[in-house]
Amino acid sequence: MDAKRIFQPKIWLLVFALVHTLGMSADLLPVLTDEEAASTHLGNTVNDSLVDDGGAIEAYQGGMSQVYGIGLSWTIIMVGGAFWTRGKSQAQLSVLFGGGLFVTGLTLGVMGSLVGDGFDVFAFVMTSLFAAPIIASGILHLEDEAEEPAASSSGA
């Protein structure tokens, strides 16, 4: 089976949109809807001394709701790109989106050094694993032609 058949931009955009949406929802919806889950998440990710601070928990839930909203906007872009673009435009969007995802992973990794125990290898590797097929699908299809408009009926 050839790589161009496996790495179709539309398929990889939709796969990532689904995995991204389900993953974010599974991770963040409990934090947004349950104060105890938010308290535990806050203690595990920010500072253990804040688990009983109602104001901190409320602010954390507010911030996470913004993260969730921004994250879901990526889903809209991916699904829109999968269905509203074709050919070279879809390939370019895939390279751009996958590249942005890779940079996000690198940023998350570096943030581990700034606020945690060092470079967050897990965040970088997992994000890169999602970015790689999206980038590959775009690169393999950069030479594809966009859907051609109807031929002109003007004569010479």
Secondary structure by P-SEA (a helix, b strand, c coil): ccccccccaaaaaaaaaaaaaaaaaaccccccccaaaaaaaaaacccccccccaaaaaaaaaaaaaaaaaaaaaaaaaaaaacccccaaaaaaaaaaaaaaaaaaaaaaaaaaacccccaaaaaaaaaaaaaaaaaaaaacccccccccccccccc
